[in-house]
Amino acid sequence: MTLLSSRTFRRPLLALLAASALLAGSCTAPRAIIATGKVTPKGEFRVGYNQGFNLATAPLDKASSAVKAAASQAANQDRVDYTDATTQLQAAALAYILDPVQPTADLNIRYGIIPRLDAGYKYAFGSHVFDAQYQLLGPTGTPENPGQGAASGTTYASIGLQFATQRARLPSLPFLSDINSVLNFRANRNDLLVPLTFSQSFGPEEEIGAISYGLVYAHSWVSYGFAPEKIYNGAVKVPELPLQSRNFSSFGGFVNLKLGYRYFYVIPAVSLFYQNYGDYALLNGQSTSLSGFTVVPSLGFQLRIPNFTK
């Protein structure tokens, strides 16, 4: 068994690490739900890689061609007069921090602590994510040792709790770099995610996978500020906006499909969220309001490491 554990799983793990270097594109906290209703059995590990894309309507609405042109023009000036365009630049920066349009990626590991409870860690290339999941319904066995009542079609249910923290930054897009050079924008955020997951097993104890679906509640806390050096209101330099604190809730649903056999699975998934981000103070006494939908398609790969000692 020792030989099997070291050689069987070494190459897939190296492949996951190589894929992360090639495909990682952001430090956004992961919002793709790839879990099923069944938690990791006690003493087992699950290791995975997930690649997705965060597609939000709010930043797309703010990134008009006029805003991009204004950002480019302002970045090349030594002095910028405060106008409506300056307000729009700030709104665009905020929209991309609150819900960016960009690729997402994470490496993750989970461990079964006790029957019905597991915990995990995700590294999203700048965002650190900790989570736990408690199984409400369904047996707690393994494909090798199915629990009582385990069969194809068995229903599982669980509730999870995920916390992510990160120093937020704007995506690497030319017009956003122009905006940041003008506004000197800074931000950080924390995110809490609570998914309620139901699933139907394919084979006993998800031996060949499962279909999962459910609801998600999320809450985010954001701190942000602007410290421009060359924006003026007439002859007076516009003062900086000190750090402001805001929070908002998101509501959504998801579906994912887990396909494979015993040790390795592929997991396509899609999540949909709606959020009213609320009102945000800007420079020069201005403010903006933001809201919108977010779609998060993703594709994950999961490696199951059984409890060989057991």
PyMOL commands that set and color helices and strands:
alter all, ss='L'
color gray80, all
select helices_A, chain A and resi 2-23+57-62+65-75+84-98+174-183+204-206+283-285
alter helices_A, ss='H'
color red, helices_A
select strands_A, chain A and resi 45-56+80-81+102-114+117-123+128-137+155-166+185-201+209-226+231-233+236-237+241-261+264-281+287-305
alter strands_A, ss='S'
color yellow, strands_A
deselect
rebuild
show_as cartoon
